[in-house]
Amino acid sequence: MEALGHLQLRIMLHIWQHGPSTVHQVHQALNAQLGVNQLAYSTILTVLRNLTKRRFLNRDVVGRQHRFTPLILKADYQRQMVRQMRMELFGGNAERMLACIAGDDGIDAIKRSRITEIAAGR
């Protein structure tokens, strides 16, 4: 599975959280987020169409609107991306990957300590 780009991921996160959505709903939601440049409706539509072509979304026509529904579960995407990162960045070594995560000072110190123990096999 290919990794999603930044805007593609933001759109998928919205649809995973809110369920089937129209272009209008996604456009409004993304533009309402703080600190985000205003995105054109046509940009959102293009990304949704591309996600449909890549088989991340299904498109149904409901009246005059197009409703997009996820074809891939968020947990499945997350698992696949973590697996890909482990294989490509850490040569398949889960312990090295966990040790790297344990070095992230943005994670609570107690949790980092526990991750270190897991990485060491304790």
C-alpha positions in Angstrom: 0.0 0.0 0.0 1.3 3.4 -0.9 1.6 6.1 1.7 -0.8 9.0 1.5 0.3 12.5 0.9 -0.4 15.2 3.5 -3.7 16.5 2.1 -4.8 13.0 1.2 -4.2 11.9 4.8 -6.1 14.9 6.2 -9.1 14.0 4.0 -8.9 10.3 4.9 -8.7 11.2 8.7 -11.8 13.3 8.3 -13.7 10.6 6.5 -12.5 7.9 9.0 -13.7 10.1 11.9 -17.0 11.4 10.4 -18.0 8.6 8.1 -19.2 8.9 4.5 -18.9 12.6 3.4 -19.6 14.8 0.5 -17.0 17.1 -1.2 -18.8 20.0 0.5 -18.6 18.5 3.9 -14.9 17.7 3.6 -14.2 21.1 2.1 -15.9 22.9 5.0 -14.3 20.8 7.7 -10.7 21.2 6.4 -11.1 24.9 5.9 -12.5 25.3 9.4 -9.4 23.8 11.0 -7.2 26.4 12.6 -4.0 27.4 10.8 -5.0 26.0 7.5 -4.8 27.9 4.3 -8.1 28.0 2.5 -8.3 25.1 0.1 -10.3 25.3 -3.1 -13.4 23.2 -3.6 -11.9 21.8 -6.8 -8.7 20.8 -5.0 -10.7 18.7 -2.5 -12.7 17.2 -5.3 -9.5 16.3 -7.2 -8.0 14.6 -4.2 -11.2 12.7 -3.4 -11.3 11.5 -7.0 -7.6 10.4 -6.8 -8.3 8.6 -3.6 -11.1 6.8 -5.3 -8.9 5.8 -8.2 -6.3 4.5 -5.7 -9.1 2.4 -4.0 -9.0 4.2 -0.7 -12.5 5.5 -1.2 -15.7 4.5 -2.9 -17.9 7.1 -4.6 -21.7 6.9 -4.6 -24.0 9.4 -6.3 -26.8 10.6 -3.9 -29.0 13.0 -5.8 -26.7 15.6 -7.1 -24.0 15.0 -4.5 -21.1 12.5 -4.5 -20.7 10.7 -1.2 -17.2 9.2 -0.5 -16.9 6.2 1.8 -13.7 4.6 3.0 -12.7 1.2 1.5 -9.8 0.8 3.9 -10.0 0.8 7.6 -7.9 3.4 9.5 -6.4 0.6 11.7 -5.4 -1.4 8.5 -3.7 1.7 7.0 -1.9 2.5 10.2 -0.7 -1.1 10.6 0.5 -1.2 7.0 2.4 2.1 7.3 4.1 1.0 10.5 5.1 -2.2 8.9 6.5 -0.4 5.9 8.4 2.0 8.1 9.8 -0.9 10.1 10.9 -2.7 7.0 12.3 0.3 5.1 13.8 2.4 7.9 14.8 -0.2 10.4 15.6 -3.2 8.2 12.7 -5.1 9.7 14.1 -4.8 13.2 11.2 -4.0 15.6 13.5 -3.5 18.6 15.5 -0.8 16.7 12.3 0.9 15.8 11.0 0.8 19.3 14.4 2.1 20.6 14.0 5.0 18.2 10.5 5.7 19.4 11.7 5.6 23.0 14.1 8.4 22.2 11.2 10.8 21.3 11.1 13.3 24.1 7.6 14.3 23.0 6.4 11.0 24.6 5.9 10.9 28.4 9.0 9.7 30.2 7.2 6.8 31.9 5.9 5.6 28.6 9.3 6.0 27.0 10.8 3.9 29.8 8.3 1.2 29.2 8.9 1.2 25.4 12.7 0.9 26.2 12.0 -2.2 28.3 9.9 -3.7 25.6 12.6 -3.0 23.0 15.1 -4.7 25.2 12.9 -7.8 25.7 12.2 -7.3 29.4 
